[in-house]
Amino acid sequence: MSSFNKIYYIRYILYALAVLPIFIYRDFTPDNELRYLSIADEALRNGSIFTFTNHGIVYADKPPLYLWIVMLGKLLFGYHNMLFLGIFSFLPALVVIYIMDQWVKNLLSERERLAGQLMLLTSGFFIGSAIVLRMDMLMCMFIVLALYTFFRMHSGVSKPPDTFLFPLFVFMAIFTKGPIGLIVPLVSTIVFLLMKRNFRTIRRYWGWKTLLVLLILSAAWFTGVYFEAGSQYLKNLLFNQTVNRAVNSIHHNEPFYFYLLSIWYSIAPWSLLFIGILIAGLKKRLVFTDLELFFLVVALSTFVTLSLFSSKLAVYILPAIPFFAYIAILWISRLGSPKWLLPLIGIPAFILCLALPGAIIARKFISIGEISLSPILLSAILILSATGIFALRYLFNHKPIHGIITTSAGMLLAVFAFSFSIPKYNAIIGLGELCSHAKKTATEKAIDNFYYCQMRKGDNLDVYLGVKLEKLRKKELFDLTRIKKPAILFLWDKALERNDSLKTFIKGKNIHQSGNYYCVEIE
């Protein structure tokens, strides 16, 4: 057994340990994370399974799978456990890395496989999706599993269960995030078969067995929706969240070139490397195997297809990132170490070198508010600078794979080090600290009334407070009959900066600030 295999599974443990403190220490973010928790709480109160509402307003934006996970966590622990929910973001990321690694294990050296794993894990939106509580990484996992199963079938190494697993994985991707779970596997496999001039074999993958599995599972889902909320909710789910979003979306409507811009930060710090190798590989026609062609097709067809849709978010491109990363590592081994390749790795490494001097300059000349140069933060910065130096040393010796491994591993170590300082910054990350103060004040002063004004998604604070909040318009603050006293009012600091009437209203009142938000006692 090689040294690689001896420590193979330990690597995944180390990857998990690198981000574990983040899930232990950080607060929920006030936008999507808090909203999902509030929706799950409401579903538990209403006894809903297939249909959801957000404070009484229909929420058909997402399929139920992820919300079921949130509901399960609440039932198991009695509260929303960050570590439990984090498992369903980071574990799928590890599964994606494992599947991609298994795909190329016979084509790459041990060191190249490690570089591929680390490049993928440290790509901006990949690691971002792995530590944020959303359904994107779960969907990405099911898409990668579906595509891996398809390729096994195409290559003639599949097993009998694969004919059922393929549609099951596709359905689970749909059941996690919606139509994109079908679109990516469908378009990728069709384009690949067309390029291989094997389109007649499409019935083997998208034939009656696949359609039957998809129809049965979808019918069970839609039947549950219909009996729970009726035809209007079902229509919203099937049309407003699919066709309307694709053609003329009012949500996240962006121009067709959106992903041409967002891809640069979506796959940072490897943007130059991935795109540079992709262009060079296409010019040199480096596609020699079916595997390389398939990876290339998945990456590019997903990019192009999603660009055609009206609704766009940078995170939607997540299913393509593993294939961009692994076509890059496959072609690096083919290209060797040309001079133009080294700067593509060296520029990010050099930027890391600047972490320490940059922090010193920022501390001297820039007001950085609540973010101070604590010992923990300083250690993370030192790790980044040292990482950049060692990576550049490898690159000067024409060892690009060593440079990639060093850069990636150093970044993960810096994340681990910095994560222990997260409690200090939770007031900036979320609203848990503010709500804890509000609950304590409410208990001490027998306050039962909670309001919010000029604060986006303020109604989702019910996750922390356990009571419903009422929304107030600015003019209602001065209506003596509108507010039941005593009360607590939540405000956003930006709203205070923009509105003199809000400043006038809170003048002389007891105010507590946490991060960018305030709670105001109204007596």
C-alpha positions in Angstrom: 0.0 0.0 0.0 1.4 3.4 -1.0 1.9 6.2 1.4 -0.8 8.0 -0.4 -3.4 5.4 0.4 -2.2 5.1 4.0 -3.1 8.8 4.7 -5.9 9.1 2.1 -8.8 9.2 4.4 -6.9 11.3 7.0 -6.8 14.0 4.4 -10.6 14.3 4.5 -10.5 14.5 8.3 -8.0 17.3 8.0 -10.1 19.1 5.5 -13.1 18.9 7.9 -11.0 20.0 10.8 -9.9 23.1 8.9 -13.4 24.5 8.9 -14.8 22.8 12.0 -14.3 25.9 14.3 -16.3 28.0 11.9 -19.4 25.8 12.5 -18.8 25.8 16.2 -18.3 29.5 16.7 -20.1 31.5 14.1 -23.6 33.0 14.1 -26.2 32.5 11.4 -26.2 35.1 8.7 -29.3 37.4 8.8 -30.4 36.9 5.2 -30.7 33.4 3.7 -29.7 31.3 6.7 -32.0 33.0 9.1 -34.8 32.9 6.6 -34.5 29.2 6.1 -34.6 28.7 9.8 -37.7 30.8 10.2 -39.5 29.0 7.3 -38.6 25.6 8.9 -40.0 26.8 12.3 -43.2 28.0 10.6 -43.6 24.6 8.8 -43.2 22.8 12.1 -45.8 24.9 13.8 -48.2 24.5 10.8 -47.5 20.8 10.4 -46.5 21.4 6.8 -44.3 18.8 4.9 -44.3 19.7 1.2 -45.3 23.3 1.2 -43.9 26.3 3.0 -44.6 29.9 4.0 -42.5 32.7 5.3 -44.6 34.6 7.8 -47.8 33.6 6.0 -46.5 34.4 2.5 -46.2 31.4 0.2 -42.5 30.3 -0.3 -42.3 28.0 -3.2 -38.8 29.1 -4.2 -37.1 26.0 -3.1 -37.9 22.2 -3.0 -38.4 20.7 0.4 -35.2 18.5 1.0 -33.0 21.2 2.6 -35.9 22.6 4.7 -36.6 19.0 5.9 -33.0 18.9 7.1 -33.4 22.2 9.0 -36.7 20.9 10.5 -35.0 17.6 11.5 -32.3 19.5 13.3 -34.8 21.5 15.2 -36.7 18.4 16.2 -33.5 16.6 17.3 -31.9 19.3 19.3 -34.8 21.6 20.2 -33.0 24.5 18.6 -31.1 25.2 15.3 -27.7 23.6 15.7 -25.1 25.2 13.5 -22.8 22.2 13.6 -25.5 19.8 12.6 -26.6 22.0 9.7 -23.0 22.5 8.6 -22.6 18.8 8.1 -25.0 19.1 5.1 -22.9 21.7 3.5 -19.4 20.4 4.1 -19.9 16.7 3.9 -21.3 17.0 0.4 -18.2 19.1 -0.5 -16.0 16.2 0.6 -18.1 13.7 -1.4 -17.7 15.9 -4.5 -13.9 16.0 -3.9 -13.8 12.2 -3.4 -15.8 11.4 -6.5 -13.7 13.7 -8.7 -10.5 12.2 -7.2 -11.8 8.6 -7.9 -12.6 9.7 -11.5 -8.9 10.6 -12.2 -7.1 8.2 -10.0 -5.7 6.2 -12.9 -4.6 9.2 -14.8 -2.7 11.4 -12.3 0.2 10.9 -9.9 -0.4 10.9 -6.1 0.9 14.5 -5.8 -1.2 15.7 -8.7 -4.3 14.2 -7.2 -3.6 16.0 -3.9 -3.2 19.3 -5.8 -6.5 18.7 -7.6 -8.3 18.1 -4.3 -6.8 21.2 -2.7 -7.4 23.4 -5.7 -11.1 22.5 -5.8 -11.6 22.8 -2.0 -10.0 26.3 -1.9 -11.8 27.7 -5.0 -13.8 30.7 -3.8 -17.4 29.7 -4.3 -16.7 26.0 -3.6 -15.3 26.5 -0.1 -17.8 29.4 0.4 -20.7 27.1 -0.4 -19.2 24.4 1.8 -19.3 26.7 4.9 -22.6 28.6 4.3 -25.8 26.9 5.3 -27.5 26.6 1.9 -28.7 23.8 -0.4 -26.2 24.6 -3.2 -23.4 22.2 -2.2 -26.0 19.4 -1.6 -27.3 19.9 -5.1 -23.8 20.0 -6.5 -23.1 16.6 -4.9 -26.1 15.0 -6.4 -25.3 16.4 -9.9 -21.7 15.1 -9.7 -22.9 11.7 -8.6 -25.4 11.6 -11.5 -22.7 12.6 -14.0 -20.2 10.1 -12.5 -22.8 7.4 -12.8 -23.6 8.4 -16.4 -19.9 8.2 -17.3 -19.6 4.8 -15.7 -22.5 3.6 -17.9 -21.0 5.2 -21.0 -17.6 3.6 -20.3 -19.0 0.1 -19.8 -17.9 -0.3 -16.2 -21.3 0.3 -14.6 -23.2 -2.1 -12.4 -26.9 -3.0 -12.7 -28.0 -0.6 -9.9 -26.5 2.3 -11.8 -29.4 2.4 -14.2 -31.6 3.3 -11.2 -29.0 5.4 -9.4 -28.6 7.8 -12.3 -32.2 9.0 -12.4 -32.3 8.9 -8.6 -29.4 11.2 -8.3 -30.9 13.5 -10.9 -34.2 13.6 -9.0 -32.4 14.3 -5.7 -30.6 17.2 -7.4 -34.0 18.6 -8.5 -35.5 17.9 -5.1 -32.7 19.9 -3.5 -32.6 23.1 -5.6 -35.0 22.8 -8.5 -34.7 22.7 -12.3 -30.9 23.3 -12.4 -30.6 19.8 -11.0 -32.1 18.4 -14.2 -30.7 21.0 -16.6 -27.0 20.4 -15.9 -27.0 16.6 -16.2 -29.3 16.7 -19.2 -27.5 19.3 -21.2 -24.0 17.9 -20.3 -24.8 14.3 -21.3 -26.6 15.3 -24.6 -23.8 17.6 -25.7 -21.2 14.9 -24.8 -23.1 12.2 -26.8 -23.4 14.6 -29.8 -19.7 15.3 -29.8 -19.0 11.6 -29.6 -21.5 11.0 -32.4 -23.3 8.5 -30.1 -26.6 10.4 -29.8 -28.5 7.3 -30.7 -27.5 5.8 -27.4 -29.3 8.5 -25.5 -32.2 6.1 -24.8 -29.8 4.1 -22.6 -29.5 7.0 -20.2 -32.6 9.0 -20.7 -34.9 6.2 -21.7 -38.1 4.8 -20.2 -36.4 3.6 -17.0 -35.0 7.0 -16.2 -38.2 8.8 -17.1 -40.3 6.4 -15.1 -38.2 6.9 -12.0 -38.3 10.7 -12.4 -42.1 10.7 -13.0 -42.9 8.4 -10.1 -40.8 10.5 -7.6 -42.0 13.8 -9.0 -45.6 12.6 -8.9 -45.3 11.7 -5.3 -43.8 15.1 -4.5 -46.4 17.1 -6.5 -49.3 15.0 -5.1 -48.1 15.9 -1.6 -48.0 19.6 -2.6 -51.5 19.5 -4.1 -53.1 17.9 -1.1 -51.4 20.1 1.3 -51.8 23.5 -0.4 -53.8 23.1 -3.6 -53.3 23.9 -7.2 -52.2 27.5 -6.8 -49.1 26.5 -4.8 -48.4 23.7 -7.3 -48.7 26.2 -10.2 -46.3 28.6 -8.5 -43.8 25.7 -7.9 -44.0 24.4 -11.5 -44.2 27.6 -13.5 -43.2 30.7 -11.5 -40.1 29.1 -10.1 -39.1 27.4 -13.4 -40.2 28.9 -16.7 -40.7 32.5 -15.4 -37.3 32.5 -13.7 -35.6 31.2 -16.8 -37.3 33.5 -19.3 -38.1 36.8 -17.6 -37.2 36.7 -14.0 -37.8 39.5 -11.5 -35.3 37.9 -9.2 -31.6 38.1 -9.9 -32.1 39.3 -13.4 -28.7 39.8 -15.0 -27.3 40.2 -18.5 -26.1 37.2 -20.5 -22.4 38.1 -19.8 -22.9 38.0 -16.0 -20.9 34.7 -15.6 -18.1 36.0 -17.8 -17.5 38.5 -15.0 -18.4 36.5 -11.9 -16.3 33.5 -12.8 -13.1 35.5 -12.0 -14.1 35.7 -8.3 -16.1 32.5 -8.2 -13.0 30.3 -8.7 -10.4 32.7 -7.1 -7.5 32.4 -6.3 -7.2 29.9 -9.2 -9.0 32.1 -11.8 -5.9 32.8 -13.9 -4.7 29.2 -13.7 -8.1 27.6 -14.6 -8.9 29.9 -17.4 -5.3 30.1 -18.7 -5.0 26.3 -18.9 -8.4 26.0 -20.5 -7.5 28.4 -23.3 -4.1 26.8 -23.8 -5.5 23.3 -23.8 -8.2 24.2 -26.3 -5.5 25.9 -28.6 -3.2 22.8 -28.3 -6.2 20.4 -28.7 -5.2 18.5 -25.5 -8.5 16.6 -25.4 -7.2 13.0 -25.9 -9.6 11.0 -23.8 -13.3 10.7 -23.3 -12.8 11.8 -19.7 -11.2 15.0 -20.7 -13.9 15.7 -23.2 -16.6 15.0 -20.7 -15.1 17.3 -18.1 -14.7 20.0 -20.7 -18.3 19.6 -21.9 -19.7 19.7 -18.4 -17.8 22.8 -17.5 -18.5 24.8 -20.7 -22.0 23.6 -21.4 -23.1 24.5 -17.8 -21.5 27.9 -18.1 -23.2 28.6 -21.5 -26.6 27.2 -20.5 -26.8 29.1 -17.3 -25.8 32.3 -19.1 -28.9 31.9 -21.3 -31.3 32.0 -18.3 -32.7 35.3 -17.1 -32.2 34.6 -13.4 -28.5 34.5 -12.5 -26.5 34.3 -9.3 -22.7 33.6 -9.1 -23.4 30.6 -6.9 -25.4 28.9 -9.7 -22.2 28.1 -11.5 -21.1 25.9 -8.6 -21.7 22.5 -10.3 -19.2 23.5 -13.1 -16.4 24.4 -10.7 -15.2 20.8 -10.0 -14.9 20.2 -13.7 -13.0 23.4 -14.3 -10.6 22.4 -11.5 -10.0 18.9 -12.7 -9.6 19.7 -16.4 -7.0 22.1 -15.2 -5.1 19.5 -13.2 -5.4 16.9 -16.0 -3.9 19.4 -18.5 -1.2 20.7 -16.1 0.3 17.2 -16.1 0.2 17.2 -19.9 1.7 20.7 -20.3 4.6 20.3 -18.0 6.0 23.6 -16.7 5.9 26.2 -19.5 7.1 29.6 -18.4 3.7 31.2 -18.9 2.1 28.7 -16.4 4.2 29.8 -13.4 2.9 33.4 -13.1 -0.7 32.0 -13.1 0.1 30.3 -9.8 2.7 32.9 -8.7 0.4 36.0 -8.8 -2.0 34.5 -6.1 1.1 33.4 -4.1 2.6 36.9 -4.3 -0.6 38.4 -3.1 -0.5 36.1 -0.1 3.0 37.4 0.6 1.5 40.8 1.0 -0.9 39.8 3.7 1.4 40.9 6.6 2.7 44.2 5.2 -0.8 44.9 4.0 -2.3 44.4 7.4 0.4 46.6 9.0 -0.3 49.4 6.5 -4.1 49.0 7.0 -3.7 49.3 10.7 -1.7 52.5 10.4 -3.6 54.4 7.8 -7.1 52.9 7.6 -9.8 52.8 10.2 -11.0 49.2 10.4 -13.5 49.6 13.2 -14.3 46.5 15.1 -11.7 44.4 13.2 -8.5 44.7 15.3 -5.2 43.0 14.7 -5.7 40.4 17.4 -3.1 37.6 18.1 -5.3 35.1 16.3 -5.8 37.3 13.3 -2.1 38.1 13.2 -1.3 34.3 13.2 -3.6 33.8 10.3 -2.0 36.7 8.4 1.5 35.3 9.2 0.5 31.9 7.8 -0.7 33.5 4.6 2.5 35.5 4.1 4.7 32.4 4.9 2.6 30.4 2.5 3.1 32.8 -0.3 6.9 32.8 0.3 7.2 29.0 0.2 4.9 28.7 -2.8 7.0 31.2 -4.8 10.2 29.3 -3.8 8.7 26.2 -5.4 7.7 28.1 -8.5 11.2 29.5 -8.9 12.4 25.9 -9.0 9.8 25.1 -11.6 7.6 22.9 -9.4 4.0 24.1 -10.1 2.3 21.2 -8.4 4.3 21.8 -5.2 3.3 25.5 -5.5 -0.4 24.7 -5.8 -0.3 22.3 -2.8 1.6 24.8 -0.6 -0.7 27.7 -1.5 -3.9 25.7 -0.9 -2.8 24.0 2.3 -1.6 27.4 3.7 -4.9 29.0 2.9 -6.8 26.2 4.8 -4.4 26.5 7.7 -5.0 30.3 7.8 -8.8 29.7 7.7 -8.4 27.3 10.7 -6.3 29.8 12.6 -8.6 32.7 12.0 -11.8 30.8 12.8 -11.0 30.8 16.5 -11.5 34.6 16.5 -15.0 34.4 15.0 -16.8 34.9 18.3 -15.3 38.4 18.4 -16.9 39.2 15.0 -20.2 37.5 15.5 -21.9 40.9 16.0 -20.8 41.7 12.4 -21.8 38.3 11.0 -25.2 37.8 12.6 -27.9 39.1 15.0 -27.7 36.5 17.7 -25.9 38.8 20.2 -28.4 41.7 19.6 -31.4 39.4 20.1 -29.9 37.9 23.2 -29.6 41.4 24.7 -33.2 42.1 23.6 -34.5 38.9 25.1 -32.8 39.7 28.4 -34.1 43.2 28.5 -37.6 42.0 27.6 -37.5 39.5 30.5 -36.3 42.1 33.0 -38.9 44.7 32.0 -41.8 42.4 31.0 -41.8 43.5 27.4 -43.9 41.4 25.0 -44.0 43.6 21.9 -41.3 43.5 19.2 -41.1 45.7 16.1 -38.7 46.4 13.3 -38.4 49.3 10.9 -36.3 49.9 7.8 -34.7 46.6 8.3 -34.6 43.9 5.6 -35.8 40.5 6.7 -36.4 41.7 10.2 -39.3 39.4 10.6 -37.0 36.4 10.6 -35.6 37.5 14.0 -38.4 35.4 15.4 -35.9 32.5 15.2 -34.0 34.1 18.1 -36.8 35.8 19.9 -39.5 33.0 19.7 -42.2 35.6 19.1 -43.6 37.3 16.0 -42.3 40.8 15.1 -44.4 43.5 13.5 -43.1 45.7 10.7 -43.4 49.5 11.1 -43.2 52.2 8.5 -41.4 55.4 9.4 -44.5 57.4 9.8 -46.0 54.8 12.1 -43.3 55.4 14.7 -44.9 58.7 15.6 -48.5 57.2 15.7 -49.3 56.9 19.4 -51.9 54.3 18.7 -49.7 52.1 16.5 -47.1 50.9 19.0 -48.0 48.8 22.0 -45.8 49.8 24.9 -43.4 48.8 26.4 -41.7 47.5 23.2 -38.4 46.8 21.6 -37.7 48.2 18.1 -34.9 46.8 15.8 -33.2 49.2 13.3 -30.5 49.0 10.7 -27.7 51.6 11.1 -27.8 52.5 7.4 -31.4 53.4 7.8 -30.5 55.7 10.7 -27.9 57.4 8.6 -30.3 58.1 5.8 -33.4 59.2 7.9 -33.4 62.2 10.2 -36.9 61.1 11.4 -35.5 57.9 12.8 -32.7 59.8 14.6 -35.4 62.0 16.1 -37.5 59.0 17.2 -34.7 57.2 19.1 -33.3 60.3 20.7 -33.2 59.9 24.5 -34.2 56.2 24.4 -32.1 53.3 25.7 -30.2 51.9 22.7 -28.1 48.9 22.3 -25.9 48.4 19.2 -24.4 45.2 17.9 -22.6 45.3 14.6 -24.7 47.1 12.1 -28.0 46.9 14.0 -29.7 48.5 17.0 -32.4 47.5 19.4 -34.3 50.4 21.0 -36.4 50.3 24.1 -39.7 52.1 23.8 -41.3 52.9 27.2 
